[in-house]
Amino acid sequence: MPQTSVVFSSILGPSCSGQVQPGMGERGSGAGGSGDLVFQEGRLISGSLEALMEHLVPTVDYYPDRTYIFTFLLSSRVFIPPHDLLARVGQICLEQRQQLETGSEKTKLKSFSAKIVQLLKEWTEAFPYDFQDEKAMAELKAITHRVTQCDEENGTVKKAIAQMTQSLLLSLAARSQLQELREKLRSPAMDKGSVLKAKPPATQKDILGVCCDPLVLAQQLTHIELERVSSIHPEDLMQIVSHMDSRDKHRCRGDLTKTYSLEAYDNWFNCLSMLVATEVCRVVKKKHRTRMLEFFIDVARECFNIGNFNSMMAIISGMNLSPVARLKKTWSKVKTAKFDVLEHHMDPSSNFCNYRTALQGATQRSQMANSSREKIVIPVFNLFVKDIYFLHKIHTNHLPNGHVNFKKFWEISRQIHEFMTWTQVECPFEKDKKIQNYLLTAPIYSEEALFIASFESEGPENHMEKDSWKTLRTTLLNRA
């Protein structure tokens, strides 16, 4: 069935196993407060929030591992707003700077300043959205102002800060423009159906009139998927944790508008499912409906071969909707062997074990790939979100001693980082605007209209269906 809102609905239930794996990478202990950090086999697994913040800030002899920077910056928003974290980072920097100034070690002071700028550069590149907040931008300016005071001779630090600031402003401007574009390109409105005229005129174009090659349609769907999923950012995904956690009252809840990209991508899945059902149900002749079903089965199969599991699942969901599934006479003419294989891959038993095996295979192929074509991995987004959410729910944020359960956040970060790697793959297929325009703008029937069209194609077979049919006809007539 089509998904509902990925962030605020009950679909984020306990349907997946979330085994936490050991943290990624070994961390140095050069940062202050390391006594409050706990390591296991060289891996940071917990620590007080204060110690974790201090572990983020460089010293003259220490720079945090990039994996730690990403993981902590991503997960910290569950406990503290980014602008407050930035203020604390600035305070720690100031304390270290004062110590270096007291010692009159200008060389070390310059080295320290360069490392601070590098940290800020990584932050602004990985999470530019944090700096849309005026408080965060003010803190950034305050920190950079302090570190430039030691760079009066050659200006290298000032130059690095200027480049960082320019890149940040460009990123924020681009994202703002993308947001405006998304508002204009909201999901197509549901076609409520023209009263009882659920069937289209014989001359009206359908998907087969636009594209009759399953591979080409699968490639265009992949284009759309990659374009839409590329608008999702790590902090958007972390909203799943921030919004759902009811135990940490001091957490950063974040701005609800930041979940728009998640909901927009979720809506795309629903629209594709409903489009598939519409294309099948609106066909008048059984022979053509059979061809339409077989065509979408082939498209789903090509999506699977490409690694586009999200479109594949949406197509299968569309064909499993009740108005389509009840067309027994039509399905009896369909060669269902391919469809059975697809449903086997998406079998929900054992926590979608078959799908996860296929996803793992696609992931391994992507990691060893030499071409963009082999790098494509588009997971079923609904299941990915469930995994993140369930991983969050079955493991506490804090350990009994009050430490942050950083082992948990290593795993969440690992999964999100892997997802972000997939979203950055450039689509290698030639874009067909005509096909994409149809996929994105073709009228979609409401659930009521789908049932009317389905009953007109194959009449009600039992008393329940007859009652439903009469009720729907009456409802649509009253609206007219």
N, C-alpha and C positions, 0 to 999 in steps of 0.2 A: 504494500500500500504506500501511497505517497507520504512523505514525511510531513510533520508539523514543525513549528518553529524550533530550531535546534537548541536554543538557549533557555527558553521559558516553558517548555512543555514536558509532559510526563514520559516522553519517549526516552529520556535520559535515565532510564531505569536500570536495574542491575542485571544486564544481559551479557556482560562480558567479564572475562577473568582479567584481573589486573595485577599480575605478579610483578613486584618491583625487582628490578635487576640491580646489581651493584652500580655505584656511581661511576661516572665516566672520568677517566684520567686521574693522574696524581697531582696533588696540590703542594705548593711550597708552603713553608711556615714562616716566611719572612715578614708577614704583616703583624702588626701589633695585636695583642689580644689573642694570640694563638693558643694560649692556655685554655681558652673557652671553646676551642675547636676540637672535635673528636674525629680521629682518623681510624680507618679500618683497612689493613693491608695497603696503606699508603693512600687511601681514598677518603676524602672528607665526607662524613656521613651525618654530622650534626654540629650544632654550635648555637650559642646565643645570637640573637639578632645583631647586637652590638659588635660581637666578634666577627660575624660574617660581613658586616659593613666595613670594619677595619681591614679585613682580609681582601676587600675589593680595592682599597686605596694603595697605590704604589708607594715605595720608599726609595731611597737612593740605591739600595741593593736588591730591591724586589719589584717584580711586576707580575700581576696575577695572570694565571693561565687564561687564554681567550675563552675556553669552554666554561670556566668558572664565571667570567665576566657575563657571558650571555645567560647562563643559568641563573645567576643571582639577580641580575637586572630584570629578567623575565619573572622570576618567582617572588621577588621582594614586594611587588605591587599587591600581593595578597595581604601583606602585613603593614605596609607603609606607602603612602602616595609617592609617586616619582619625585615631585618637587621637594617633599620633605627629605627623601633619601639624598637628593642632590645637595640640599642644605647641610646635611650631616657630613657628606663627603667633603664639602667645602670647609666645614669646621675642622675636620681631621687634617685636611691639607694645610690649613692655616697654622694649626698647632705644629705640624712637622716643619713648615717653612720657618716659623719663629725659632725653632730649635737650631736649624741650619744657619740662620742669620746670626744667632748668638755665637755660634762657633766660627763665624767669618769664613765659611767654606763656600765661596762663590761658585766654584766648579761643580760641587755637588748640588748646589742650589739650582743651577741651570739644568743639570741632569734630571733632578727631581721635577722641575717645571715641565720639561719635555715629556716625561712619563705621564704627568697629570693631563697634559693636552692630548696625548695618545689615548688615554682612558676615555676622555670626553669625546674624542673622535669616534671611538668604537661605540660609545653609547648613542651618539647622534645618528650614526649610520644604521645601527641595529634597531633603534626604537625612536625614530624621529617624531612620531606622534606624541611622545611624552612632552615635547617642547612646544606643542600647540597651547599648552597651559602657560598663562602669563607669569605665574609664580616660578615655574621651572625655567623659563627663559630668563627671568630676572636673576635667578640663582646662577645660571650658566654665565651670564655676563659678569656677575660678581666674582666668580672663581677665576675666569679668564683675565679679569682686570688685575687680580692679585698676582697671577703668575707672570704677567707681562712686565711687572716692575723690575724683574731681575734680568730683563733682556734688552737693555737700553743700548748695548754696543752693536750687535749685528742684526737684531730683529728677526732671527729665525723662528722664535716662539710666536712672535706677533704674526708672522707670515702664515704659520701653521694654523693659528687661531682664525685668521681671516678666511683661509681656504675652508676650514671646518664650518664656519658660520655661513659662508656662501652656499656650500653644499647642503647644509641643513635647511636654509631658506628655500632653496630650489626643491628639495624633497617635500617640504610642507606645502609649497605652492602647487606642486604636481598632484599631491594627494587631495588638496582642496578642489582642484579642477576635476579630478576623478570623481569626487563625491558629487559635484554638481552634475556630471555626466550620468552617474548612476541614478540620480533623482529623475532625470529625463527618460532613462531607459528602464523604468520599472517593469516588472513582469507584465505580460499582456493581459488585458482584462478578460475575465471569464465571459464567454458568450452564453447568455442565458437561454438562447434558443428562441426562435420566432414562434412563440406559442406552440402550436402543434406541428410547425413546419421544421422538424428536426433535420430532415434530409435536405442536403444542398441541391441546387439545380444541377442538371447533368453536365453543364458547361463549366461549373466551378472547379478550379484547380485543386488537386490534392497533392500529397507529398510525392507520389510516383510520377506526377506530371512535372515535377521540379527536379527530381533526382531519382533515377531508377537503379543506381549502382550502390549496393549496400556498403562497399568499402569507402566510396566517396562520401556518403552520408556520415559514416562513422568518423571519418577524418574531419569533417566539418563540425561534428559534435565535439570532437577533441579540441578543435580550435576554440570553440565557445567555452568549454570547460576550463582550459588553461587561461583564457582571458579573464574569466570570472574568478577563478581561484587565486589568481595572482594578486587580486585586490585584498586578499586576507593576509593579515600580518600577525606575528607571534603574540603581540599584546592583545589582539582580538581574541585569539584562542584562549588566552589566559583569563579572559572575562568569564569563561565557563566556570573556572574555579572561584574567581572573585565574587561573582553574583550568587553562586549557589551555597557558599559557605556561610552557615548561620551561627557558627561557634565563635569566630574571631570578630568581636564587636568593633575592634579598632582597625579592621582591615580596610584596604582601599577598594571601595565598591566600583569605582570607575564610572565613566559616563555611559548611560544606556545607549547613546547614539553610536558608541563604538562597536556595538554588536550588529550594526546594520549590514556590514559586509557578510557576516555569517548568515543572517536571515535572508539576504538577497541570494546567496548561493544555494541556500536551502530551498528558496522559492523556485529557483531554476529547475531543481530536481522535480518538484511537484508539477511545474508547468510541462516539463518533458513527458512525465508520466501521463498527464491528462491529454497532451497532444497526441500521444500514441493511441490512447483510448478513443479520442475524437476521430482520428483518421480511420480507425477500424469501424466504429459504429456508424459513421456518416455515410458509408458506402452502401448503395442500394442493393446491388446484386451479390449473391452469395459467392459466386466464383471470384469476383473482385475482392470481396472481403477475405477470402482464403489467401489470395495472392498478397494482400496487404499484410496479413499476419505472418506469412512466410518471409516477406520482405523484412519486416521488423525483427524477426528471429535471426535473419542473416546479418542485419545491422548490429544487433546485440553481440553476435558471435565475432564480428570484425572488431567491435569495441573491446571485447575480451582479448583478442589477439594483440591489439595495440597496447593494452594496459590501461584502458579507460574503463575502469570498473564502475565508476559513478553513473555514467550514461547507460552502461549495460544494466545496472540494477534498476534505473529509472524506467527503462524500456520493459523489463520483465515485470516491474510493478504495474505499469500501465496495462499490460496484457492480462494481468491477474486481477484487475479491478472487476467487480461483479458484473457491470454491464457488458464487458467483453468476455469474461469467463463463462457466462451463462449461454453464450451462443454455441450450443452443442452441435447443431447441424453444420455450422461453419467449421468448428474445430475438428469435426469428424473427417473433413476433407484435407486437413492440414497434415503435412508430414512432420510429426512432432519429435522425431528422434533428436534433432538438433536442439529443440527447445528443452527436452528432457535433460540433455547434457548441461545446458545453461542453468537450469534450475538446480541441478546437482551441485554446480559450483557455488550457487547462492543458497544452498540448503542451510537454514538457520540452526539446525541441530548441532550440538557440541560447540556452541558459541561460534557458529559460522566457520567451523574448522576447515572445510574445503576452500572457502573463499580466502581464508588467512594463509593457507598453503599456496594458493595461486598468487596472492599478493607478495608473499615471501619470494617466490620464484621471479616475479616481475622486478622486485627490489634488487635481487642479486644480478639480474640481467642489466638493470640500470647502472649498478655500481661498476660493472665491467664493460659498459658500453663505450663504443667509439663514436657513435653517431647519435644525434638528437632523437632519431626515430626509436632507438633502443632504450633511450633514457626515460621515456614516458611512463609515469606511474601516477594514476589518478585514482586514489582509493575511494571507497564508498564513504562519503563524507559523514553521513549519519552514524556509521559504525565507528569512525575515527573519533568523533565527538563523544560518543558513548564511552569509548575506551579511556579518554582523558578524564571525563567526569567520574567514571567509576573508580579509576585509579586514585583520584582525589578523595572519593568518599570512603574507600575502605582503608585508607591510611591517614592517620592524624597529621595535622600540621605541626603539632608539638609533641615532644616526648615527655614522659613523666617528670623529668628533671627540668622541664621548661625550655629545653633546647628546641630549635627549629629542626624538624625532621628532614634534613637536607637530602637524604638518600631518596626520599619520595620525589623531591623536586628535580633531582638529577634525571630520573626516569621520565617525568613529564616533559622536561626540557629536551631530552633525547628524542622523544616521539614528535614533539613540535618541530624541532630542528630538522628531522628527517622529512616531515611533511613540507616544510618551507623549501627544502632542497628540491622536492618534486615540483613545487609550484613555479620554480624559476627556470624550468626547461623550456627552451624555445620550440614552438610548434614547427615541425619540418614540412608540414603539408601545405600545398598551395591553397590560399583562401578563396572561397567562392561566395561572393557577397549575395548572389541571388538565392542560393540555398540557405545561407545563414539568415537572411532576411525572412525567409519563409518560416524557418524554425523558431525565430524570435517574435514574429508578429502574426502568425496564422491564428485565426479565431479558435478558441478552445471552449468546448461545451462545459456547462456546469454539470454536476452529478445528476441533476434532474433531467437535463436535456440528453445526457448519455443514456439514461434508462429509457426515455421515450424513444430514442433512435434504436436502441437495442430491441425493445418490444415491437417496434414497427418492422424490424428485420426478421425477428423470430418471436412469434406471439408467446404470451404467458403460458407456462406449462402446468401450473398448479394454482390452487386457490389463493395462496399467498402472493404470487406474482400478479394474478388478476386483480386483487385488491390494490396492490401497489400501483399498477398501471392506471386504474380508475382514479385513484387519489392524485397521481401526477397530472393526469389530463385535466382534472377539475381545478387543481392548483394553477396550472398554466393558463387555463381559460379565464379564471377569476382575475389573474393579473392583467390579462388583455382588456 
